[in-house]
Amino acid sequence: MKEWSHIVVIGASAGGHQALQQLISALPEDYAPPVFVVLHIGAHEIHLPNMLQQGSKLPIRYAEDNERVTPGVVLMAPPDHHLLLHDGVTRLSRAPKENFSRPAIDPLFRTAAFAHRENVIGVVLTGNLDDGTIGLQAIKACGGIAIVQDPSTAVAPDMPRSALSHVDVDYCLPVDAIPAKLVQLIQEFPTPRVANAIPSWIPLESKMNLTNDSSMEELDQIGHQSKLTCPECNGVLWEVNNPSKLRYRCHTGHSFTGESLDFAQNVAYEEAIWFAIRALHEKQRLLKRLADSAREGHRENSAKDYEESASQAAQHAAVLQKMVSKRLSA
């Protein structure tokens, strides 16, 4: 059996299938470190391991719950499950989404960092928004190594850019250069940078991921109640104490960075406006029909009132439509 002392965790989103195929297929057959992968696939079964297996020299499959970590194997988060690491085994969880994703990258990175400390190599690839940044911070805080895809080579550069902006990244490389670096790091691994003091949020949030349970008292230890509500469950959000990256958690387990929360609020804002526009259009049609009915009954004054109200509804809808169109084109 291959001997291993380090593990590799990889996270990707939009454009990630191609990036993962390029990266994994270039790893040699004797590559010993276990490799764990999260791609934002949601609940959809797309037979990703079979797709990535083509050209790969390493076996690739979905992780199973409670299996021992095995060298030289690529394990992927299955649909609609977070992939976690604890005490030498994999754990699968249908805990609440993080950054609106399940599977999400941060839970894997965070639990890997706490379980394996300086022996973790974290890789953030192409993707939208910023999942993976907090997890990469945890890996660095625990003494591990951070690798980020060069944003200029990414289909979706947001995730790499976020990681570069908020993490002391060790290597920023195009995808085709990452496999050689992963091999080199195992062959010539630098002196471990063991963390003297691990931030309290890492073990506490790792526990929350693994137990799918968090209390308000525990959240008080790593943050404070904000005046915002969770877009997933409408509970109170705690702002986590992290000066380098604004983020939030609710006591049911949902977690968001400031950017992902802003994205959700933008979506809710636009949906609310489109709902109001549809309601105004329907009101306009009803008022016109009432005007016609009034005129048929020879109630001319009422017909004029209905027509005026219909005109106002149309004007209000036009104003709202202009607002949302301007926002979308910004």
PyMOL commands that set and color helices and strands:
alter all, ss='L'
color gray80, all
select helices_A, chain A and resi 16-25+48-53+105-119+133-141+151-153+158-166+175-187+201-211+216-222+258-296+300-329
alter helices_A, ss='H'
color red, helices_A
select strands_A, chain A and resi 7-12+35-39+60-62+74-76+82-86+89-93+120-124+145-149+171-173+223-229+236-240+247-250+255-257
alter strands_A, ss='S'
color yellow, strands_A
deselect
rebuild
show_as cartoon
